[in-house]
Amino acid sequence: MRMTASSIVTNEAGELLLIQRHDIRTFDVPGGGVETGELPTEAAVRETFEETGLRVRASHLLGVYHWPNEPHAFLSFYFRCELLGGTLRPSEETPTVAFFNPDALPKRILPMHRQRIRHSLAHKGTQPLQLAQPMTLTHKAGKKVLGRILFPIQRWRRRRNGQPPWPEAETWRMGAFTIIRNEAGAVLWVKRTDKDLWNLPGGGVENEEPPWQTAVRETAEETGCQVQLCDLTSINSYTNEANLTFTYTAKIVSGQLTTGPEAAAFAWFLPGEEPANSIPQHCQRVADACSASAGVVFRKQDGRLPPNQ
């Protein structure tokens, strides 16, 4: 999976910050690839500064978009960002940077990006929009033209001019987990079959699916229960790894708890009262979900399991 992060930045006049791409010359909001060990919030801030010269702070997650590009799908984060300062200037990647009236944006914006901008500007509430955008025939045709003609020409020109190639976007692993609480407020935990550990229901992405699909599928596979997702509570990046995890609150809508190849047992633990052999990263995710803070928590975590586990 490829990860990107973009920023929605407006000035005092309510105008929207846009950049023009150097390769296909379309306009979009500032953004780019998430680097290993980064949080999407950090990537949005870094990319905005690199592309526009402006310093911003990511304040709110507006949307998460899944695009099934082949061979690597893209997962894109859009943040409302507060403008802190800096000097507006173009870059090698962005020959044009400017603020535009939202009602008079440039015509050269890809429809997919225009939809995301429209959603972001209209967003209300604390939960982000999570949307899968299809790969259309137009996308496939455009990709072939770019991949077979335009991009090879641009790479040849950079080699001829002694310039290094543009870096490839990093490939990330991704997982998704659920926090299911009973009437007493206790959280459902799964006892693993391969290790003496308790973890939240969930697991890794398959076939580069969206994280919200992963959370539902993995929970069903491990517990025998179908769940309905409620809120996205946290997104965690493992330190020094290209690994991103999503945690959702959820409720059981059908099925019954059933042990199997991945689940040796089930138990309900109150937050903060998990046993010593619970994965500490998952305990932190439960604490974040139960905290009073609104919105999605972004946190870096150590990806290693406890010693001797």
VODREN-394190 format. One record per residue: residue number from 1; residue in one letter; x, y, z of N, C-alpha, C, O in turn. Coordinates in steps of 0.1 Angstrom, whole numbers, plus 2048, in hexadecimal, padded with zeros to 3 digits. Layout:
<atoms>
     n   res   n_X   n_Y   n_Z   ca_X   ca_Y   ca_Z   c_X   c_Y   c_Z   o_X   o_Y   o_Z
   NUM     a     X     Y     Z      X      Y      Z     X     Y     Z     X     Y     Z
...
</atoms>
This chain:
<atoms>
     n   res   n_X   n_Y   n_Z   ca_X   ca_Y   ca_Z   c_X   c_Y   c_Z   o_X   o_Y   o_Z
     1     m   809   7F4   800    800    800    800   809   80C   800   813   80D   807
     2     r   805   816   7F8    80C    823    7F8   804   82D   801   7F8   82D   800
     3     m   80B   835   809    804    83E    811   808   84D   80D   813   850   80B
     4     t   7FE   855   80C    800    863    80A   7F8   86C   814   7EE   867   81A
     5     a   7FD   878   817    7F7    881    820   7F6   88F   81A   800   894   814
     6     s   7EA   895   81A    7E8    8A2    814   7E2   8AC   81E   7DD   8A8   828
     7     s   7E4   8B9   81B    7DF    8C3    825   7D5   8CC   81E   7D7   8D0   812
     8     i   7CB   8D0   826    7C1    8DA    822   7C5   8E6   82A   7C2   8E7   836
     9     v   7CA   8F0   823    7CF    8FD    829   7C7   908   823   7C7   90A   817
    10     t   7C1   911   82C    7BB    91D    827   7C1   929   82E   7C6   928   839
    11     n   7C1   934   827    7C6    941    82D   7BB   949   833   7AF   944   834
    12     e   7BE   955   838    7B4    95D    83F   7A8   961   836   79D   963   83B
    13     a   7AA   961   829    7A0    964    81F   797   958   81C   78E   959   814
    14     g   79A   94C   822    793    940    81F   797   939   812   790   930   80D
    15     e   7A3   93E   80C    7A7    938    7FF   7AF   92B   802   7B5   92A   80D
    16     l   7AF   922   7F9    7B5    914    7FA   7C2   914   7F4   7C4   918   7E9
    17     l   7CC   90E   7FB    7DA    90C    7F6   7DA   901   7EC   7D6   8F6   7F0
    18     l   7DF   903   7E0    7E1    8F9    7D6   7EF   8F9   7D0   7F5   904   7D0
    19     i   7F3   8EE   7CC    800    8ED    7C4   7FD   8E7   7B6   7F3   8E0   7B4
    20     q   806   8EA   7AD    806    8E4    7A0   811   8DA   79F   81C   8DD   7A2
    21     r   80D   8CE   79B    817    8C3    79A   821   8C5   78F   81D   8CA   784
    22     h   82D   8C1   791    837    8C3    786   836   8BA   77B   83A   8BC   770
    23     d   830   8AE   77E    830    8A3    774   824   8A4   76A   826   8A4   75E
    24     i   818   8A4   770    80C    8A4    767   805   8B2   767   7FB   8B4   760
    25     r   80A   8BB   76E    806    8CA    76E   7F8   8CC   772   7F2   8D6   76F
    26     t   7F2   8C2   77A    7E5    8C5    780   7E7   8CB   78E   7F2   8CB   793
    27     f   7DC   8D1   793    7DC    8D7    7A0   7D7   8CE   7AA   7CF   8C5   7A8
    28     d   7DC   8D0   7B6    7D7    8C7    7C2   7DB   8CF   7CF   7E3   8D8   7CE
    29     v   7D7   8CA   7DA    7DB    8CF    7E7   7E9   8C9   7E9   7ED   8BF   7E4
    30     p   7F1   8D0   7F2    7FF    8CB    7F5   7FE   8BD   7FB   7F5   8BA   803
    31     g   808   8B4   7F8    808    8A7    7FE   812   89E   7F7   818   8A2   7EC
    32     g   814   892   7FC    81D    889    7F7   81E   87C   7FF   816   87A   808
    33     g   828   874   7FC    82A    867    802   82D   868   811   835   871   815
    34     v   828   85E   819    82C    85D    827   839   854   828   839   849   822
    35     e   843   859   82F    84F    852    830   850   849   83C   848   84A   845
    36     t   859   83F   83B    85A    835    845   85B   83B   853   863   844   855
    37     g   853   837   85D    853    83C    86A   84C   848   86C   84A   84C   878
    38     e   847   84F   862    83F    85B    863   831   858   866   82B   84D   863
    39     l   82A   861   86D    81C    861    86E   816   869   862   81D   872   85D
    40     p   80A   866   85E    804    86E    853   804   87D   856   805   886   84D
    41     t   802   881   863    802    88F    867   80F   895   864   810   8A1   85F
    42     e   81A   88E   867    827    894    865   82A   895   856   830   89F   851
    43     a   825   88B   84E    828    88C    840   820   898   839   826   89E   831
    44     a   814   89A   83E    80D    8A6    838   814   8B3   83B   815   8BB   832
    45     v   819   8B4   847    820    8C1    84B   82D   8C2   843   830   8CC   83D
    46     r   835   8B7   842    842    8B7    83B   83F   8BA   82C   846   8C3   826
    47     e   836   8B3   826    834    8B5    817   82F   8C3   814   833   8C9   80A
    48     t   827   8C9   81D    822    8D6    81A   82D   8E0   81B   82E   8E9   812
    49     f   836   8DF   824    842    8E8    825   84B   8E6   818   84F   8EF   812
    50     e   84E   8D9   815    856    8D7    809   851   8DC   7FC   858   8E1   7F4
    51     e   844   8DB   7FB    83E    8DF    7EE   83A   8EE   7ED   838   8F3   7E3
    52     t   837   8F4   7F9    832    902    7F9   83A   90C   801   839   918   7FF
    53     g   843   907   80A    84A    911    813   842   915   81F   847   91D   827
    54     l   836   910   821    82E    914    82C   82E   90A   837   82E   8FE   835
    55     r   82E   90F   843    82E    906    84F   820   905   854   819   90F   856
    56     v   81C   8F8   856    80E    8F6    85A   80E   8EC   866   818   8E5   869
    57     r   803   8EA   86C    800    8E0    877   7F4   8D8   873   7E9   8DE   871
    58     a   7F5   8CB   873    7EA    8C3    86F   7E0   8C2   87C   7E5   8BD   886
    59     s   7D4   8C7   87A    7CB    8C8    886   7C0   8BE   886   7BB   8BB   890
    60     h   7BC   8B9   87A    7B0    8B0    87A   7B0   8A7   86D   7B3   8AC   862
    61     l   7AE   89A   86F    7AD    891    864   79F   893   85D   795   890   864
    62     l   79F   896   851    792    899    849   78E   88D   842   782   88A   841
    63     g   797   885   83B    793    87A    833   79E   870   831   7AA   874   831
    64     v   79A   864   82F    7A4    859    82B   79E   853   81E   793   84E   81E
    65     y   7A6   853   813    7A1    84E    806   7AA   843   802   7B6   843   802
    66     h   7A3   838   7FD    7A9    82C    7F8   7A7   82C   7E9   79C   82D   7E4
    67     w   7B2   82A   7E2    7B2    82A    7D3   7B9   81D   7CE   7C5   81C   7D1
    68     p   7B2   814   7C8    7B8    806    7C5   7C1   806   7B9   7BF   7FF   7B0
    69     n   7CB   80F   7B9    7D5    80F    7AE   7DD   802   7AE   7DF   7FC   7B9
    70     e   7E1   7FE   7A3    7E9    7F2    7A2   7F7   7F6   79D   7F9   7FF   795
    71     p   802   7EF   7A2    801    7E4    7AB   800   7E8   7BA   7FF   7DF   7C2
    72     h   800   7F5   7BD    800    7F9    7CB   7F4   803   7CD   7F3   80D   7C6
    73     a   7EB   7FF   7D5    7E0    808    7D8   7E5   814   7E0   7F0   814   7E6
    74     f   7DD   81F   7E0    7E1    82B    7E7   7D7   82E   7F2   7CB   82C   7F0
    75     l   7DC   831   7FE    7D4    836    809   7D8   844   80C   7E3   847   80F
    76     s   7CE   84E   80A    7D2    85C    80B   7CA   862   817   7BE   861   819
    77     f   7D2   86A   81F    7CC    871    82B   7CC   880   827   7D5   886   822
    78     y   7C0   886   82B    7BE    894    829   7BC   89B   837   7B3   897   83E
    79     f   7C5   8A5   83A    7C4    8AC    846   7C0   8BA   845   7C5   8C1   83C
    80     r   7B8   8BF   84E    7B7    8CE    850   7C3   8D2   857   7C7   8CD   861
    81     c   7CA   8DC   851    7D7    8E1    856   7D6   8F0   859   7D1   8F8   852
    82     e   7DB   8F3   865    7DC    901    869   7E9   908   864   7F4   902   865
    83     l   7E7   913   85D    7F2    91B    858   7FA   922   863   7F4   92A   86A
    84     l   807   91F   864    80F    925    86F   818   930   86A   81C   939   872
    85     g   81D   92F   85D    826    939    858   82E   934   84C   82A   92A   846
    86     g   839   93A   84A    841    937    83E   83F   940   833   837   94A   833
    87     t   846   93E   828    845    946    81C   841   93D   810   848   933   80D
    88     l   836   941   80A    831    939    7FE   83B   93A   7F3   83F   945   7EE
    89     r   83F   92E   7EE    849    92D    7E3   847   920   7DB   843   916   7E2
    90     p   84A   920   7CF    84A    913    7C7   856   90A   7CA   85F   90E   7D1
    91     s   855   8FE   7C5    860    8F5    7C7   863   8ED   7BA   85B   8EF   7B0
    92     e   86D   8E4   7BA    86F    8DC    7AE   863   8D3   7AB   860   8D1   79F
    93     e   85C   8CF   7B5    850    8C6    7B3   844   8CE   7B0   83A   8C9   7AA
    94     t   844   8DB   7B4    838    8E3    7B3   83B   8F1   7AD   83E   8FA   7B4
    95     p   83A   8F2   79F    83D    8FE    798   834   90A   79C   838   915   79A
    96     t   828   907   7A0    81E    911    7A4   818   90E   7B1   813   902   7B3
    97     v   818   917   7BA    811    916    7C7   80A   923   7CA   810   92E   7C8
    98     a   7FD   922   7CE    7F5    92E    7CF   7E9   92B   7D7   7E5   91F   7D8
    99     f   7E2   935   7DC    7D5    934    7E3   7CA   937   7D9   7CC   940   7D1
   100     f   7C0   92F   7D9    7B5    931    7CF   7A7   931   7D7   7A5   92B   7E1
   101     n   79E   939   7D1    790    939    7D7   78A   92C   7D5   78B   926   7C9
   102     p   785   926   7DF    77F    918    7DE   774   917   7D3   771   90C   7CE
   103     d   76E   923   7D0    763    923    7C6   769   925   7B8   761   925   7AE
   104     a   776   927   7B7    77C    929    7AA   789   922   7A9   793   928   7A6
   105     l   789   915   7AB    795    90D    7AB   799   90B   79C   791   90C   793
   106     p   7A6   908   79A    7AB    906    78C   7A3   8FA   786   79F   8F1   78D
   107     k   7A2   8FA   778    79B    8EF    772   7A3   8E3   771   79E   8D8   771
   108     r   7B1   8E4   771    7B9    8D9    770   7BB   8D2   77E   7C7   8D2   783
   109     i   7B1   8CC   783    7B1    8C4    78F   7AB   8B7   78C   7A0   8B6   786
   110     l   7B2   8AC   78F    7AC    89F    78C   79F   89D   793   79E   8A1   79F
   111     p   795   897   78D    788    895    793   789   88E   7A1   782   892   7AA
   112     m   792   884   7A2    793    87E    7AF   798   887   7BA   793   887   7C5
   113     h   7A2   890   7B6    7A7    89A    7C0   79D   8A5   7C3   79C   8AA   7CE
   114     r   795   8A9   7B9    78B    8B3    7BB   780   8AE   7C4   77B   8B6   7CD
   115     q   77D   8A1   7C4    773    89B    7CD   778   89C   7DB   771   89F   7E4
   116     r   785   898   7DD    78B    898    7EA   78B   8A7   7F0   789   8A9   7FC
   117     i   78F   8B0   7E8    78F    8BE    7EC   781   8C3   7F0   77F   8C9   7FB
   118     r   777   8BF   7E8    769    8C3    7EC   765   8BC   7F9   75F   8C3   801
   119     h   768   8B0   7FB    764    8A9    807   76B   8B0   813   765   8B2   81D
   120     s   778   8B3   811    780    8B9    81C   77B   8C6   820   77A   8C9   82C
   121     l   777   8CF   817    772    8DC    81A   765   8DC   820   761   8E5   828
   122     a   75D   8D1   81E    74F    8D0    823   74F   8C8   830   744   8C6   836
   123     h   75A   8C3   834    75A    8B9    83F   756   8C0   84D   75A   8CB   850
   124     k   74E   8B8   854    74A    8BC    861   74B   8B0   86B   74B   8A5   866
   125     g   74D   8B3   878    74E    8A8    881   75C   8A4   884   765   8AA   87F
   126     t   75D   89A   88D    76A    895    891   76F   889   88A   77B   886   88A
   127     q   767   882   883    76B    875    87C   76E   878   86E   766   880   867
   128     p   778   872   868    77C    875    85A   772   86D   851   76D   862   855
   129     l   771   872   845    76A    86A    83A   774   85F   836   780   862   834
   130     q   76F   853   834    777    848    830   770   843   823   765   83E   823
   131     l   777   844   818    771    841    80B   77A   83A   802   786   83D   801
   132     a   775   82F   7FB    77C    828    7F1   778   82E   7E3   76D   82F   7E0
   133     q   782   833   7DC    780    839    7CF   784   82F   7C4   790   82A   7C4
   134     p   77C   82C   7BB    77F    821    7B1   789   825   7A7   78B   831   7A4
   135     m   790   81B   7A1    799    81D    796   790   81D   789   78C   812   785
   136     t   78E   828   783    785    829    778   78D   826   76B   799   825   76B
   137     l   785   824   760    78C    822    753   794   82E   74F   79F   82D   749
   138     t   78F   83A   753    797    846    750   7A4   846   757   7AF   849   752
   139     h   7A4   842   764    7B0    841    76C   7BA   837   765   7C6   83A   764
   140     k   7B5   82B   761    7BD    821    75B   7C4   826   74E   7CF   824   74C
   141     a   7BC   82D   746    7C1    832    739   7CC   83D   73C   7D6   83D   736
   142     g   7C9   846   745    7D2    850    749   7DF   84B   74F   7EA   850   74C
   143     k   7DE   840   757    7EA    83A    75D   7F3   834   752   7FF   835   753
   144     k   7ED   82E   748    7F5    828    73D   7FC   833   735   808   831   732
   145     v   7F5   83E   732    7FC    849    72B   808   84E   733   812   850   72E
   146     l   805   851   740    810    856    748   81B   84D   74A   827   851   749
   147     g   818   840   74C    822    836    74F   82A   832   743   836   82E   744
   148     r   825   833   737    82C    82E    72B   832   83A   723   83B   838   71B
   149     i   82D   846   725    832    851    71D   838   85C   725   843   85F   725
   150     l   82F   863   72D    833    86F    734   83E   86D   73F   849   873   73E
   151     f   83C   863   748    846    861    752   853   85C   74D   85D   860   752
   152     p   854   853   743    861    84F    73E   868   85A   738   874   85B   739
   153     i   861   864   731    868    86F    72B   86D   878   736   879   87D   735
   154     q   866   87A   741    86A    882    74C   876   87C   753   880   883   756
   155     r   876   86F   754    882    868    75B   88E   869   752   899   86C   757
   156     w   88C   868   745    898    86A    73B   89D   878   73C   8AA   87A   73C
   157     r   895   882   73D    89A    890    73D   8A2   892   74A   8AC   899   74A
   158     r   89D   88C   755    8A4    88E    762   8B2   887   761   8BC   88D   766
   159     r   8B3   87C   75B    8C0    875    75A   8C9   87D   751   8D5   87F   754
   160     r   8C4   882   746    8CB    88A    73D   8D1   897   743   8DC   89B   740
   161     n   8C9   89D   74C    8CD    8A9    753   8D5   8A6   760   8D9   8AF   768
   162     g   8D9   899   762    8E0    895    76E   8D9   896   77B   8DF   898   786
   163     q   8CC   896   77B    8C3    897    787   8C0   889   78C   8BE   880   784
   164     p   8BF   888   799    8BB    87B    79E   8AC   878   79B   8A4   881   799
   165     p   8A8   86B   79A    89A    868    798   892   86C   7A3   896   86C   7AF
   166     w   885   86E   7A0    87B    871    7AB   87A   864   7B4   879   859   7AE
   167     p   87A   866   7C1    879    85A    7CA   86B   853   7C8   861   859   7C6
   168     e   86B   846   7C9    85F    83E    7C8   858   83F   7D6   85E   83F   7E0
   169     a   84B   83F   7D6    843    83E    7E2   846   831   7E9   847   827   7E3
   170     e   846   832   7F7    849    826    7FF   83D   81D   7FF   832   822   7FF
   171     t   840   810   801    835    806    802   833   803   811   83D   7FF   818
   172     w   827   804   816    824    802    824   81C   7F6   826   814   7F1   81E
   173     r   81F   7F0   832    816    7E5    837   80B   7EC   840   80E   7F7   845
   174     m   800   7E6   841    7F5    7EC    848   7ED   7E2   84F   7EB   7D7   84A
   175     g   7E7   7E6   85B    7DE    7DD    862   7D3   7E5   868   7D3   7F1   868
   176     a   7C9   7DE   86D    7BD    7E5    873   7B7   7DC   87E   7B7   7D0   87C
   177     f   7B3   7E2   888    7AE    7DB    894   7A1   7E2   899   79E   7ED   896
   178     t   79A   7DA   8A1    78D    7DF    8A7   78D   7DF   8B6   793   7D6   8BC
   179     i   786   7E8   8BC    784    7E9    8CA   775   7E7   8CC   76D   7F0   8C9
   180     i   771   7DB   8D2    763    7D8    8D4   761   7D8   8E3   768   7D0   8EA
   181     r   757   7DF   8E8    755    7E0    8F6   747   7DB   8FA   73E   7DC   8F2
   182     n   746   7D4   905    739    7CF    90A   732   7D9   912   737   7E5   913
   183     e   727   7D6   918    71F    7DF    920   726   7E4   92C   723   7EF   931
   184     a   72F   7DC   931    737    7E1    93D   743   7E9   939   74A   7EE   942
   185     g   745   7EC   92C    751    7F4    928   75D   7EC   925   767   7F2   922
   186     a   75D   7DF   927    769    7D7    925   76B   7D4   916   762   7D5   90E
   187     v   778   7D2   913    77C    7D1    905   77F   7C2   901   784   7BB   90A
   188     l   77B   7BE   8F6    77D    7B0    8F1   78C   7AF   8ED   791   7B6   8E4
   189     w   792   7A4   8F2    7A0    7A1    8EF   7A1   793   8EA   798   78A   8EE
   190     v   7AA   790   8E1    7AC    783    8DB   7B9   77D   8E0   7C4   783   8DF
   191     k   7B9   770   8E5    7C5    769    8E9   7CA   762   8DC   7C4   75A   8D6
   192     r   7D7   766   8D9    7DD    760    8CC   7E0   751   8CE   7E2   74C   8D9
   193     t   7E0   74B   8C2    7E4    73C    8C2   7F3   73A   8C0   7F8   730   8C4
   194     d   7FA   744   8BB    808    742    8B8   811   747   8C3   81C   743   8C4
   195     k   80C   750   8CB    814    756    8D6   80B   758   8E3   7FF   758   8E2
   196     d   812   759   8EE    80A    75B    8FB   808   76A   8FC   80D   770   905
   197     l   7FF   76F   8F4    7FC    77D    8F3   7ED   77F   8F1   7E6   777   8EA
   198     w   7E8   78A   8F6    7DA    78F    8F4   7DC   79B   8EA   7E4   7A4   8ED
   199     n   7D3   79C   8E0    7D3    7A8    8D8   7C4   7AB   8D4   7BB   7A3   8D6
   200     l   7C3   7B7   8CE    7B5    7BB    8C9   7B2   7B3   8BD   7BB   7AF   8B6
   201     p   7A6   7B1   8BA    7A2    7AA    8AD   7A7   7B3   8A1   7A5   7BF   8A1
   202     g   7AD   7AC   897    7B1    7B4    88C   7BD   7AD   886   7C2   7A2   88A
   203     g   7C3   7B4   87B    7CF    7AE    875   7D3   7B6   869   7CF   7C2   868
   204     g   7DB   7B0   860    7E0    7B7    855   7D7   7B8   849   7CE   7B0   847
   205     v   7DA   7C2   840    7D3    7C4    834   7D6   7B9   82A   7E1   7B4   829
   206     e   7CC   7B5   823    7CD    7AB    818   7C9   7B2   80B   7BF   7B9   80A
   207     n   7D1   7AF   800    7CD    7B4    7F3   7CB   7C3   7F3   7C4   7C9   7EB
   208     e   7D3   7CA   7FB    7D3    7D8    7FC   7C5   7DE   7FD   7C2   7E8   7F7
   209     e   7BD   7D8   806    7AF    7DD    808   7B0   7E9   811   7BA   7EC   818
   210     p   7A5   7F1   812    7A4    7FC    81B   7A4   7F7   82A   7A0   7EC   82C
   211     p   7AA   7FF   833    7AB    7FB    841   79D   7F8   847   79D   7EF   850
   212     w   793   7FF   843    786    7FC    84A   781   7EE   846   779   7E8   84D
   213     q   784   7EA   83A    780    7DC    836   789   7D2   83D   784   7C7   841
   214     t   796   7D5   83F    79E    7CC    847   799   7CA   855   799   7BF   85A
   215     a   795   7D5   85B    790    7D4    869   784   7CA   86A   784   7C2   873
   216     v   77B   7CB   861    76F    7C3    861   773   7B5   85E   76E   7AB   865
   217     r   77A   7B2   854    77E    7A5    84F   786   79E   85A   783   792   85D
   218     e   791   7A4   85F    799    79E    869   792   79B   876   794   790   87C
   219     t   789   7A3   87A    781    7A1    886   778   795   884   777   78D   88D
   220     a   772   794   879    76A    788    876   772   77B   876   76D   771   87B
   221     e   77D   77C   870    786    770    86F   78B   76B   87C   78C   75F   87F
   222     e   78E   775   885    793    771    892   789   76E   89D   78B   766   8A6
   223     t   77D   774   89C    773    772    8A6   766   76B   8A2   75F   766   8AA
   224     g   764   76A   895    757    764    890   74C   76E   890   740   76A   88D
   225     c   74E   77A   893    744    784    894   745   78F   889   750   793   886
   226     q   73A   793   884    739    79E    87B   737   7AB   883   72F   7AB   88C
   227     v   73F   7B5   880    73F    7C2    887   73B   7CD   87E   73D   7CD   872
   228     q   736   7D7   885    734    7E4    87E   73D   7EE   884   73E   7F0   890
   229     l   745   7F5   87C    74F    7FF    881   748   80B   885   73E   80F   87F
   230     c   74D   811   890    748    81E    895   751   829   892   74F   831   888
   231     d   75B   82B   89A    765    836    898   773   831   895   777   827   89B
   232     l   77A   839   88D    788    837    88C   78F   83F   897   78D   84B   898
   233     t   796   838   8A0    79A    83E    8AD   7A9   841   8AC   7AE   84B   8B3
   234     s   7B1   839   8A5    7C0    83C    8A5   7C6   836   899   7C1   82D   893
   235     i   7D1   83D   895    7DA    838    88A   7E8   839   88F   7EC   843   894
   236     n   7EF   82D   88E    7FC    82C    894   806   828   88A   804   81F   881
   237     s   811   82F   88A    81D    82B    882   828   825   88A   82C   82B   894
   238     y   82C   819   886    837    813    88D   844   81A   88A   848   81E   87F
   239     t   84C   81D   895    859    824    894   862   81C   88B   865   811   88D
   240     n   868   823   881    872    81E    878   86D   813   86F   874   80B   86A
   241     e   860   811   86E    85A    808    865   84F   80E   85C   849   818   861
   242     a   84D   809   850    842    80E    848   836   805   84B   832   7FC   843
   243     n   830   807   856    825    7FF    85B   81B   809   862   81F   80F   86C
   244     l   80F   809   85D    805    812    863   7F9   809   867   7F5   800   860
   245     t   7F4   80C   873    7E8    805    879   7DD   80E   87C   7DF   819   881
   246     f   7D1   809   879    7C4    811    87C   7BD   809   887   7BC   7FD   887
   247     t   7B7   811   890    7AE    80B    89A   7A1   811   89A   79F   81E   89A
   248     y   796   809   89A    788    80D    89A   781   808   8A6   784   7FD   8AA
   249     t   777   810   8AB    76D    80A    8B4   763   803   8AB   761   807   8A0
   250     a   75D   7F9   8B1    754    7F1    8A9   749   7EA   8B2   74C   7E9   8BE
   251     k   73F   7E5   8AC    735    7DE    8B4   731   7D1   8AC   731   7D1   8A0
   252     i   72E   7C7   8B4    72B    7BA    8AD   71C   7BA   8A9   713   7BE   8B0
   253     v   71A   7B6   89C    70C    7B7    897   707   7A9   894   6FB   7A7   893
   254     s   710   79F   893    70B    791    891   717   787   894   722   78B   895
   255     g   713   77A   896    71D    770    899   720   76E   8A7   71A   775   8B0
   256     q   728   765   8AB    72C    762    8B8   73B   75F   8B9   741   75A   8AF
   257     l   741   762   8C4    750    760    8C6   753   751   8C4   74E   749   8CB
   258     t   75C   74F   8BB    760    741    8B7   76F   741   8B6   775   748   8AE
   259     t   776   738   8BD    784    736    8BC   788   72F   8AF   77F   729   8A9
   260     g   794   731   8AB    798    72B    89E   7A7   72C   89D   7AF   72C   8A7
   261     p   7AD   72C   890    7BB    72B    88E   7C3   737   894   7CE   736   897
   262     e   7BC   743   895    7C3    74F    89A   7BF   752   8A8   7C6   75A   8AF
   263     a   7B4   74D   8AD    7AF    751    8BA   7AD   744   8C3   7A5   73C   8C1
   264     a   7B5   744   8CE    7B5    739    8D7   7AA   73B   8E2   7A4   732   8E8
   265     a   7A7   748   8E5    79D    74B    8EF   79A   75A   8EE   7A0   762   8E7
   266     f   78F   75E   8F5    78B    76C    8F5   789   770   904   786   768   90D
   267     a   78A   77D   906    788    782    914   785   791   913   788   798   909
   268     w   77E   796   91D    77A    7A4    91D   782   7AB   929   781   7A6   934
   269     f   789   7B5   926    791    7BC    930   78D   7CB   930   78C   7D1   926
   270     l   78C   7D0   93C    789    7DE    93D   796   7E6   939   7A1   7E1   93B
   271     p   794   7F2   933    7A0    7FA    92F   7A9   7FD   93B   7A4   801   945
   272     g   7B6   7FA   939    7BF    7FC    943   7C1   7F0   94D   7CA   7F0   955
   273     e   7B9   7E5   94B    7BA    7D9    953   7BD   7CD   94A   7BA   7C2   94E
   274     e   7C4   7CF   93F    7C8    7C4    937   7D3   7BC   93E   7DB   7C1   946
   275     p   7D4   7AF   93B    7DF    7A7    941   7EC   7AB   93C   7EE   7B2   932
   276     a   7F7   7A6   943    804    7AA    93F   809   7A5   931   811   7AB   92B
   277     n   803   79A   92D    806    795    91F   7FD   79A   914   7FB   794   90A
   278     s   7F8   7A6   917    7F1    7AD    90C   7FB   7B6   904   804   7BB   90A
   279     i   7F9   7B7   8F7    802    7BF    8EF   801   7CD   8F3   7F6   7D3   8F3
   280     p   80C   7D4   8F8    80B    7E1    8FE   807   7EC   8F4   800   7F5   8F7
   281     q   80A   7EA   8E7    806    7F3    8DD   7F6   7F3   8DC   7F0   7FE   8DA
   282     h   7F1   7E8   8DD    7E2    7E7    8DD   7DB   7ED   8E9   7D1   7F3   8E8
   283     c   7E2   7EB   8F5    7DD    7F2    901   7DD   801   8FF   7D3   807   903
   284     q   7E7   806   8F9    7E7    815    8F6   7DC   819   8ED   7D6   823   8EF
   285     r   7D9   810   8E3    7CE    814    8DA   7C1   814   8E1   7B8   81C   8DD
   286     v   7BF   80B   8EA    7B3    80B    8F2   7B2   817   8FA   7A7   81E   8FB
   287     a   7BD   81B   901    7BD    827    909   7BA   834   900   7B3   83C   904
   288     d   7BF   834   8F4    7BD    83F    8EB   7AE   840   8E7   7A8   84A   8E6
   289     a   7A8   834   8E5    79A    833    8E1   791   838   8EC   786   83D   8EA
   290     c   795   835   8F9    78D    839    904   790   846   90A   78A   84B   914
   291     s   79A   84D   904    79D    85B    909   792   865   905   78A   862   8FD
   292     a   793   870   90C    789    87B    909   78C   883   8FD   783   88B   8F9
   293     s   797   881   8F7    79B    889    8EB   792   885   8DF   78F   879   8DD
   294     a   78D   88F   8D8    785    88D    8CC   78E   88B   8C0   799   88F   8BF
   295     g   788   884   8B6    78F    882    8AA   799   876   8AA   798   86D   8B3
   296     v   7A2   875   8A0    7AB    869    89F   7B8   86D   8A5   7BE   877   8A3
   297     v   7BD   863   8AD    7CA    865    8B4   7D5   85F   8AA   7D3   854   8A5
   298     f   7DF   867   8A8    7EB    862    8A0   7F7   860   8AA   7FA   869   8B1
   299     r   7FC   854   8A9    807    851    8B3   811   847   8AD   80D   83E   8A6
   300     k   81E   84A   8AF    828    840    8AC   82A   836   8B7   829   839   8C2
   301     q   82C   829   8B2    82D    81E    8BC   839   816   8B8   83D   815   8AC
   302     d   83F   80F   8C1    849    805    8BF   842   7F8   8B9   839   7F3   8BF
   303     g   847   7F4   8AE    841    7E8    8A8   844   7DB   8AD   83F   7D1   8A9
   304     r   84D   7DB   8B7    852    7CE    8BC   849   7C8   8C7   842   7D0   8CE
   305     l   848   7BB   8C7    840    7B5    8D2   847   7B5   8DF   854   7B7   8DF
   306     p   840   7B2   8EA    847    7B2    8F7   852   7A8   8F7   852   79E   8F0
   307     p   85D   7A9   8FF    868    7A0    900   863   792   904   859   790   90B
   308     n   869   788   8FE    866    779    901   858   775   8FC   853   76B   901
   309     q   852   77D   8F3    845    77A    8EE   846   776   8DF   83C   773   8D9
</atoms>
